[in-house]
Amino acid sequence: MMGGIGSTIAQGMAFGAGSGIAHRAVDAVMGPRTIQHETVVSEAVAAAPSPGMNSFSGSDACSIHSKAFLDCLNNFGSDISKCQFYLDMLTDCRRSSGSLSA
């Protein structure tokens, strides 16, 4: 009985590895897959944001760092490691201005 279960597990692992390799090969040929999220904000919410709302883009002291980080995410969405510098700058700015909320 263990032989049947073991071979099924091995077959599943081989299928998963083959699938991962195939995804990488297709990404190499076609380019990386990117996912874009769109949000729709109603006019009532957009006109009166809550005072405790902490957003990435705003008119706070760190808005330039926030914009740079969001621009980087839009350009390199599939490779977020390229945006680490901008995230660090934004985090440092918010920490020093006291507007970082956990």
C-alpha positions in Angstrom: 0.0 0.0 0.0 2.9 2.4 0.7 4.3 1.8 -2.7 1.1 3.2 -4.3 1.1 6.3 -2.1 4.8 6.9 -2.5 4.6 6.7 -6.3 1.7 9.1 -6.3 3.6 11.6 -4.1 6.7 11.2 -6.4 4.5 11.7 -9.5 2.9 14.8 -8.0 6.3 16.3 -7.1 7.6 15.6 -10.6 4.6 17.2 -12.1 5.0 20.3 -9.9 8.7 20.6 -10.8 8.0 20.2 -14.5 5.2 22.8 -14.3 7.6 25.3 -12.6 10.2 24.8 -15.2 7.7 25.2 -18.0 6.4 28.4 -16.4 10.0 29.8 -16.3 10.6 28.8 -19.9 7.4 30.5 -21.1 8.3 33.6 -19.0 11.8 33.7 -20.6 10.2 33.7 -24.1 7.1 35.8 -23.6 8.3 38.1 -20.8 7.3 38.0 -17.1 3.7 37.9 -16.1 2.4 41.0 -14.4 -0.7 41.6 -12.3 -2.3 45.0 -12.2 -4.8 45.8 -9.5 -7.4 48.5 -10.2 -9.5 50.1 -7.5 -12.7 52.1 -8.0 -13.3 54.7 -5.4 -16.7 56.3 -5.1 -17.0 60.1 -5.2 -18.1 60.3 -1.6 -15.1 58.4 -0.3 -12.7 60.3 -2.6 -14.1 63.6 -1.5 -13.8 63.0 2.2 -11.0 60.7 3.2 -10.9 59.6 6.8 -8.3 61.5 8.9 -6.7 58.3 10.2 -6.2 56.9 6.7 -2.6 56.2 5.9 -2.0 56.0 2.2 1.1 55.6 0.0 0.3 58.7 -2.0 -0.7 61.9 -0.2 0.4 65.4 0.6 2.5 64.4 3.6 6.2 65.1 4.0 7.1 61.7 2.4 5.0 62.1 -0.7 8.0 62.3 -3.0 9.3 59.0 -1.6 5.9 57.5 -1.9 5.6 58.5 -5.6 9.1 57.1 -6.4 8.2 53.8 -4.7 4.9 53.6 -6.6 6.5 54.5 -9.9 9.1 51.7 -9.3 6.3 49.2 -8.5 4.6 50.2 -11.8 7.8 49.8 -13.8 9.2 46.6 -12.1 6.0 45.0 -10.8 7.3 41.4 -11.3 10.7 42.1 -9.7 9.9 43.9 -6.4 13.5 43.5 -5.2 14.4 46.4 -7.6 12.2 48.7 -5.5 13.7 47.9 -2.1 15.7 51.1 -2.1 12.6 53.2 -2.6 10.7 51.3 0.1 13.6 51.8 2.6 13.6 55.5 1.8 9.9 55.8 2.3 10.0 53.8 5.6 12.9 56.0 6.9 11.0 59.1 6.0 7.8 58.0 7.7 9.7 56.8 10.7 11.5 60.1 11.1 8.3 62.2 10.5 6.3 60.0 13.0 3.7 59.0 10.4 4.5 55.3 10.2 1.6 53.2 11.5 1.8 49.5 12.1 
